[in-house]
Amino acid sequence: MLSIIRLKIKPLILLLTTPLYATFSIMLDPAGDAKHTGRQIGDSLERGISLQFAQELKKSLEQTYPNIRVILTRFPGETIFPLQNANFANRLDVDFYLSIHFYPETQTKPGMFLYYFSQNDEFITKMPDLFFCPYDQAHRINSTKTRNIAQTITTSLTNDTNKKLFAFHGIYGLPFRPLIGVKAPAVALEIGLKEKTEWKRYIQPITESLKAIIKNEKN
């Protein structure tokens, strides 16, 4: 019962704590929840690292790009039910959805992977809206826009400075479960960490990678 109540009042909380004049909205989805710990990285768990990263990325985005709205899909101790985040994103009609994942890295240079949801249906005519759209086909509404955004992010993350920090891999179209059912352009980043605190080095590159997307949408 508590989870249901919290889900219902979450949009109201967001309206009270984010600018009503925002011209661009981003939803950050950190992997894991109270029941799903994710992968172990050092003596920490993916769910804690991903949430900490999302919280700091939210701060960075809001400080760098005034008047945007950044929304987190979960809070500490919260359990997420199937399709809950997709429904949340679709109700709020967010402009962009970013799912964040970490894994323990064994390579000398950490890796970063970028995914978008696909079932090998890129060449099927996109759907005009979400009405009567099966949840596993919602991504087709903005499929072209999603791939364009993924390419823009890739271009930024593969500049000369970032190549020294990590090895970028992508873009991969996969039936990636965390993105299923999301109507907005949505991508996922999976980042390798050799040490649990290394997530800090990715805040600035990812903040910068969204610059062109936010600028284009606001204009």
C-alpha positions in Angstrom: 0.0 0.0 0.0 2.8 2.4 0.8 4.4 1.9 -2.6 1.1 2.6 -4.4 0.5 5.8 -2.4 4.1 7.0 -3.1 3.7 6.3 -6.8 0.5 8.4 -6.9 2.0 11.4 -5.1 5.4 11.4 -6.9 4.3 13.7 -9.8 2.9 16.2 -7.3 6.2 16.2 -5.4 8.1 16.8 -8.7 5.9 19.8 -9.6 6.6 21.4 -6.2 10.4 20.9 -6.4 11.2 21.5 -10.1 10.8 24.7 -12.2 7.3 25.0 -13.7 8.9 27.0 -16.6 11.2 24.2 -17.6 11.5 23.9 -21.4 13.2 20.5 -21.4 12.8 17.5 -19.1 15.2 14.6 -18.5 14.4 11.5 -16.5 17.3 9.6 -15.0 16.8 6.0 -14.2 19.6 4.6 -11.9 19.8 0.8 -12.0 18.6 -1.3 -9.1 16.2 -0.8 -6.2 15.5 -2.0 -2.7 15.1 -5.6 -3.9 17.5 -5.6 -6.8 21.1 -4.9 -5.7 22.7 -5.2 -9.1 26.3 -6.2 -9.6 29.0 -6.0 -6.9 31.7 -3.4 -7.5 34.4 -3.6 -4.9 32.7 -3.6 -1.6 29.7 -1.7 -2.9 26.6 -2.6 -5.0 25.5 -1.2 -8.3 22.2 0.1 -7.0 23.9 2.4 -4.5 26.5 3.6 -7.0 24.0 4.2 -9.8 21.7 6.2 -7.5 24.6 8.3 -6.1 25.7 9.0 -9.7 22.2 9.9 -10.8 21.8 12.4 -7.9 25.1 14.1 -8.7 24.4 14.1 -12.5 21.0 15.8 -11.7 22.8 18.5 -9.8 25.4 19.0 -12.6 22.7 19.2 -15.3 20.5 21.7 -13.4 23.5 23.9 -12.7 24.8 23.8 -16.2 21.5 24.1 -18.1 19.1 26.5 -16.2 15.4 26.0 -16.6 15.6 22.3 -17.4 13.8 19.7 -15.2 15.7 16.6 -14.1 13.7 13.8 -12.6 14.9 10.6 -10.8 12.9 7.4 -11.1 13.6 6.2 -7.6 14.7 7.1 -4.1 16.7 5.1 -1.5 14.7 2.2 -0.2 12.2 2.2 -2.9 11.1 -0.9 -4.8 10.3 -0.5 -8.5 7.6 -2.6 -10.2 7.7 -3.8 -13.8 6.9 -0.9 -16.2 6.6 1.6 -13.3 9.3 3.8 -14.6 8.0 3.7 -18.2 4.6 4.6 -17.0 6.1 7.4 -14.9 8.0 8.8 -17.9 5.0 8.6 -20.2 2.6 10.3 -17.8 5.0 13.2 -17.4 5.8 13.3 -21.1 9.5 13.7 -20.5 11.7 14.8 -23.4 14.6 12.4 -22.8 15.1 9.2 -20.7 18.5 8.0 -19.6 19.0 4.6 -17.9 22.3 4.3 -15.9 24.1 1.1 -15.2 27.6 0.2 -13.8 29.6 -3.0 -14.0 33.0 -4.1 -12.4 35.7 -3.4 -15.0 38.6 -5.7 -15.6 40.2 -4.0 -18.7 43.0 -1.5 -18.3 40.8 1.3 -19.8 37.2 1.4 -18.5 34.5 0.8 -21.0 31.3 2.7 -21.7 28.4 1.1 -23.7 25.4 2.9 -25.2 22.1 1.1 -26.0 18.7 2.0 -27.3 15.7 -0.2 -27.3 15.2 -2.2 -30.5 13.6 -5.4 -31.7 15.1 -5.2 -35.2 12.1 -3.0 -36.2 13.9 0.2 -37.2 12.5 0.0 -40.7 8.9 -0.3 -39.7 6.8 2.8 -40.0 6.8 4.6 -36.7 3.6 4.9 -34.7 2.0 8.4 -34.5 1.1 8.3 -30.8 0.7 6.0 -27.8 -3.0 5.3 -28.1 -3.6 1.5 -28.3 0.1 1.0 -28.7 1.5 -2.2 -27.1 4.0 -1.5 -24.4 6.8 -3.3 -26.2 6.2 -1.0 -29.3 6.2 2.3 -27.5 9.8 3.0 -28.5 8.7 3.2 -32.2 6.9 6.5 -31.6 10.3 8.3 -31.4 12.6 5.7 -32.9 14.2 8.1 -35.4 14.7 10.8 -32.8 16.2 8.3 -30.4 18.8 7.2 -32.9 19.7 10.8 -33.7 20.1 11.6 -30.0 22.2 8.5 -29.5 24.5 9.6 -32.3 24.8 13.1 -30.8 25.7 11.7 -27.5 28.2 9.3 -29.1 29.9 12.2 -31.0 30.5 14.0 -27.7 31.6 11.0 -25.7 34.2 10.0 -28.4 36.0 13.3 -28.5 39.8 13.3 -28.0 39.6 14.2 -24.3 37.1 11.4 -23.5 39.1 8.8 -25.4 41.8 9.2 -22.8 39.4 8.4 -20.0 37.4 5.5 -21.3 36.8 3.2 -24.3 33.4 3.9 -25.9 31.3 1.1 -27.4 28.1 1.5 -29.4 25.6 2.4 -30.6 23.8 -0.9 -30.0 20.1 -1.5 -30.7 18.9 -4.2 -28.3 15.7 -5.4 -26.6 17.2 -3.8 -23.4 14.6 -4.4 -20.7 15.1 -1.2 -18.6 14.0 0.9 -21.7 10.9 -1.1 -22.6 7.7 0.8 -22.7 9.2 4.3 -22.7 7.6 6.6 -25.3 10.3 9.4 -25.1 13.7 9.1 -26.8 15.5 6.8 -24.5 19.0 5.4 -24.2 21.0 3.5 -21.6 24.6 3.9 -20.6 26.5 1.0 -19.0 29.8 2.1 -17.5 32.7 0.0 -16.3 34.3 0.9 -12.9 37.6 -0.4 -11.6 37.0 1.3 -8.3 33.6 2.2 -6.7 34.4 5.9 -6.6 35.4 6.2 -10.3 31.9 7.2 -11.2 32.8 10.8 -10.5 34.9 11.1 -13.6 31.8 10.5 -15.8 29.7 13.3 -14.5 31.2 16.1 -16.6 31.5 14.1 -19.9 27.9 13.0 -19.7 26.7 16.5 -18.7 28.5 17.9 -21.7 27.2 15.1 -24.1 23.6 16.4 -23.5 24.4 20.0 -24.4 23.5 19.8 -28.1 20.3 17.8 -27.3 19.0 20.3 -24.8 20.0 23.3 -27.0 18.2 21.9 -30.0 15.1 21.0 -28.1 14.9 24.4 -26.3 15.2 26.2 -29.7 
